[in-house]
Amino acid sequence: MTKALVTGGGGFLGRYIVEQLLERGDDVTIAARGDYPELVKMGAQQVRGDLANPGVARDACNGMDIVYHVAAKAGLWGPYDDFYQANVVATENILAACRECGVGKLVYTSSPSVIFDNQPHTGCDESVPYPEYYESFYPQTKAMAERKVIAANSDALLTVSLRPHLIWGPRDPHILPGIISRAREGKLIQVGDGTNKVDMVYVEDAAYAHLQAADALKPGAPVCGANYFITQDEPVNLWEWIRNLLIRLDIAPPKRNISLRTARAIGTVMESAYRWLPLQGEPRMTRFLASELAMSHYYDISRAKNDFGYQPQWTMDAALEKTLPTL
């Protein structure tokens, strides 16, 4: 029985990883700031606290065979230090705790946004370099953490980084609820000409990819110290997919559209307002979000298929049918 720690195990992706590990008989502990009694009832153990605290990270990693480091601060906006502490310092602490406690493997959840250079990505593979400049603190700090994870790979601690793209499915707290809420309010506006194609990944496939990569982490294996894009391998026209989703939910699709240039200009103004005025929450538009909504970004997952046998278990249509009843 493998003793596995899942940081962020109460979150969207983390919870699916926990459930799949428990289903196959692993001894699972989650590390999170919140309390998740439903996961404890399923058989998981729990360590509560902030992983930016080295002591919490050490307590969580003690006695583990493997760590799935999923916990992160996502979002379009917020103070830099909040992202840095949650994404960089917490990762540094987890790596240090793994070394101190003799943990042999670490699977890190990254994001394709770590290589986003404000240009369309069409079938890119993992050879694309990190950009010199980021328009959002989230990809900036995730890239910093990913580099540390890859650099930490050694005979004593085998590491791998996965980059799941636009995770969605049942219990999604971010992507689908945001789209649906804006559409119901009549505030969803198409950005760009509507021809951009994007990759997404169904959450159960994203979780299973983590287990597959972990099982392939063996001395000398190609996964050690490597990055991998994880998608459904079925790019879709983003705005056609959104329209179909809304129609299936009997919600009016967006009727207005603005150019990428206009959206980025709006994002620039809103970022300035949120930077200098005491406004709460996140801007409705940022430069980074505008580019993500209007540009193509889909990736070649051949490396994951070849190195650890990743293959999506569901098509986009089948995943949508599984998700619609939950919305």
DACORCOR-V974601 format. One record per residue. PHI is phi in degrees with one decimal (none if undefined). OMEGA is omega in whole degrees, 0 to 359 (* if undefined). D_LAST is the distance of its C-alpha to the last C-alpha in Angstrom with 2 decimals. Layout:
# DACORCOR-V974601
((PHI OMEGA D_LAST) (PHI OMEGA D_LAST))
This chain:
# DACORCOR-V974601
((none 180 35.88) (-82.2 176 34.61) (-94.4 187 34.04) (-118.1 173 31.06) (-105.7 175 29.89) (-118.2 176 26.41) (-76.0 186 26.45) (68.2 185 23.15) (-67.0 177 22.15) (-92.8 181 19.74) (-83.1 186 17.69) (-60.1 179 14.80) (-67.9 183 17.19) (-56.1 181 19.89) (-65.8 177 18.16) (-66.1 176 17.58) (-62.7 179 21.23) (-58.7 182 22.35) (-62.5 180 20.74) (-69.3 177 22.31) (-65.9 179 25.60) (-63.8 182 25.74) (-63.1 180 25.03) (-92.0 171 28.02) (98.6 178 30.20) (-75.3 175 30.56) (-90.6 192 31.56) (-113.8 172 28.82) (-122.3 175 29.10) (-108.0 174 26.56) (-117.0 183 27.86) (-160.2 177 25.86) (-79.2 181 26.66) (-89.3 180 24.19) (-108.3 183 24.41) (-129.6 183 22.15) (-61.1 180 23.70) (-67.1 177 20.99) (-75.4 175 22.08) (-63.5 179 25.68) (-63.1 179 25.18) (-76.6 178 24.05) (124.8 180 27.34) (-80.8 171 26.93) (-100.0 189 29.43) (-139.4 170 28.81) (-121.0 183 30.82) (-103.2 177 29.88) (149.7 181 31.14) (-94.7 182 31.18) (-70.0 172 32.04) (-71.2 174 34.03) (-92.8 183 36.47) (-56.2 180 38.58) (-65.8 178 39.23) (-65.0 179 35.58) (-62.0 181 35.14) (-66.1 179 38.33) (-62.0 182 37.37) (-69.2 184 34.02) (-83.3 184 35.74) (-59.0 177 38.70) (84.9 183 39.12) (-88.6 173 36.26) (-90.3 184 36.69) (-149.0 176 33.79) (-121.6 169 31.49) (-101.0 184 28.06) (-93.2 184 27.97) (-101.3 186 24.33) (-58.3 179 24.58) (-166.2 169 24.76) (-100.6 177 24.27) (-102.5 177 22.00) (134.7 182 21.69) (-89.8 191 23.46) (-150.7 177 25.94) (146.6 179 28.02) (-62.8 181 31.54) (-56.4 184 32.87) (-64.5 177 34.08) (-62.6 178 30.66) (-67.9 183 29.49) (-64.1 180 32.89) (-64.6 185 32.98) (-73.7 188 29.51) (-100.5 183 29.69) (-100.5 183 33.44) (-62.6 179 35.27) (-61.3 178 32.82) (-66.8 176 33.16) (-58.7 181 36.93) (-67.2 178 36.97) (-65.1 179 34.99) (-62.9 179 37.38) (-63.9 180 40.38) (-68.0 177 39.19) (-60.7 180 38.64) (-65.9 183 42.23) (-66.0 185 43.65) (-94.0 178 41.97) (74.5 176 42.58) (-70.5 187 38.99) (-90.5 185 39.39) (-139.4 175 36.08) (-143.0 175 33.38) (-109.6 185 30.23) (-106.1 176 28.95) (-93.5 179 25.51) (-105.2 182 26.39) (-158.1 175 24.83) (-60.6 180 26.06) (-63.4 179 26.39) (-65.7 178 29.57) (-110.9 184 31.37) (-70.3 184 29.90) (-114.1 179 33.04) (64.7 175 31.68) (-129.6 176 32.46) (-60.1 175 30.41) (-114.9 184 29.92) (-123.4 180 30.16) (73.6 182 30.47) (-68.9 173 31.88) (-111.9 188 32.88) (-73.2 178 33.61) (-78.3 179 37.03) (-64.1 184 35.71) (-78.6 173 37.21) (-66.5 178 35.77) (-74.1 179 36.33) (-81.1 186 38.94) (-138.7 177 36.78) (-120.3 178 33.19) (-96.6 181 31.53) (-144.0 181 29.08) (-69.4 181 29.89) (-62.4 180 26.92) (-63.9 179 28.16) (-61.9 182 31.70) (-76.5 175 31.45) (-66.1 178 29.35) (-66.2 178 32.13) (-60.5 181 34.74) (-67.9 180 33.18) (-60.3 179 32.72) (-59.9 180 36.39) (-66.4 179 37.44) (-63.6 181 35.55) (-65.7 179 37.15) (-66.1 183 40.53) (-79.2 182 40.32) (-59.1 180 40.31) (-157.1 177 43.47) (-62.1 182 44.97) (-82.4 181 44.14) (-136.4 179 40.51) (-85.8 183 38.65) (-126.7 175 35.76) (-149.7 181 33.15) (-122.0 178 30.51) (-107.8 181 27.23) (-120.9 177 25.47) (-67.4 187 21.85) (-112.0 178 20.53) (50.2 182 17.17) (-72.2 181 15.28) (-147.5 179 11.59) (143.6 178 9.35) (-56.2 180 7.55) (75.6 177 8.45) (-59.6 180 9.11) (-95.4 190 10.63) (-125.0 192 12.22) (-63.7 184 11.83) (-66.7 178 8.37) (-59.1 179 8.09) (-65.9 179 11.68) (-62.7 184 11.50) (-65.0 181 9.03) (-61.9 180 11.15) (-63.7 181 14.31) (-66.9 180 13.67) (-63.6 179 13.05) (-83.0 182 16.22) (72.6 185 18.04) (-110.3 180 18.93) (-83.6 182 17.55) (-122.4 177 20.76) (-68.9 177 21.51) (-106.8 182 23.92) (91.6 185 26.60) (-85.3 175 27.55) (82.3 181 24.30) (-103.6 186 26.03) (-71.6 179 25.01) (-106.5 180 23.63) (-134.9 170 21.66) (-93.3 170 20.89) (-132.7 175 17.67) (-142.9 178 17.29) (-69.3 192 14.76) (-59.9 180 14.78) (-66.9 176 16.52) (-69.7 178 19.13) (-60.9 180 19.65) (-66.4 182 20.34) (-64.8 177 22.63) (-60.0 178 24.52) (-64.4 179 25.52) (-66.7 179 26.98) (-64.0 180 28.78) (-63.7 179 30.26) (-62.2 181 31.38) (-66.4 180 33.11) (-85.7 180 34.88) (-73.6 178 36.22) (-135.9 182 39.85) (-50.6 178 43.06) (84.6 180 43.88) (-74.0 182 40.56) (-65.1 181 39.22) (-71.5 185 35.99) (-67.1 180 38.07) (72.8 184 37.90) (-117.5 175 35.64) (-108.3 180 32.47) (-143.5 169 29.83) (-76.2 178 27.04) (-128.6 180 24.01) (-140.8 175 21.77) (-82.2 179 20.36) (59.3 183 23.70) (-149.6 182 22.19) (-57.1 180 22.29) (-123.0 169 20.33) (-69.0 190 21.20) (-55.3 187 18.84) (-76.8 172 18.72) (-65.7 180 18.65) (-64.5 179 15.61) (-63.7 179 13.85) (-61.1 179 15.19) (-62.7 178 14.05) (-58.3 183 10.39) (-66.8 178 10.77) (-61.5 178 12.93) (-62.3 179 10.64) (-94.7 180 8.27) (59.9 177 11.72) (-118.4 181 12.07) (-65.3 178 15.55) (-72.7 182 16.10) (-63.6 180 18.63) (-108.0 182 22.15) (-110.2 174 24.11) (-144.6 177 25.13) (-131.0 181 27.53) (-74.4 175 29.63) (-60.1 180 29.24) (-58.5 179 32.56) (-65.1 181 31.48) (-62.4 179 28.22) (-68.0 177 30.30) (-64.9 177 32.83) (-62.4 179 30.26) (-60.1 179 28.96) (-61.0 180 32.58) (-64.9 183 33.17) (-68.5 177 30.07) (-60.7 179 30.86) (-63.6 180 34.38) (-62.5 180 33.31) (-71.0 180 31.11) (-74.8 189 33.94) (-108.2 180 36.66) (-111.1 180 35.16) (-78.5 180 33.66) (-97.6 182 30.11) (-96.4 176 27.14) (79.4 182 23.92) (-115.0 173 23.52) (-61.1 178 24.77) (-69.7 178 22.29) (-142.7 173 24.25) (-132.1 178 26.51) (-60.6 180 28.76) (-61.9 180 26.87) (-63.8 180 23.46) (-57.8 180 25.24) (-65.2 179 26.73) (-63.9 182 23.55) (-79.9 186 21.85) (-108.7 184 24.97) (-99.1 173 26.62) (-76.6 172 26.15) (-151.7 175 25.55) (-140.8 198 25.40) (-133.5 177 27.49) (-86.4 182 29.78) (-105.2 180 28.77) (-57.3 183 32.03) (-63.0 179 33.25) (-66.6 178 30.47) (-64.0 184 30.98) (-73.7 189 34.72) (-84.9 179 35.04) (-140.8 170 32.64) (74.6 179 31.23) (-63.8 175 27.68) (-151.3 180 25.98) (-54.7 180 22.26) (-88.7 182 21.29) (-127.3 169 18.52) (-79.8 177 18.67) (-61.2 180 16.15) (-65.2 180 15.43) (-66.1 179 15.16) (-65.5 178 12.85) (-65.4 179 10.47) (-64.3 178 10.82) (-73.0 186 10.14) (-91.3 186 6.89) (-52.0 181 5.41) (-63.1 183 5.66) (-92.8 186 3.81) (-91.6 * 0.00))
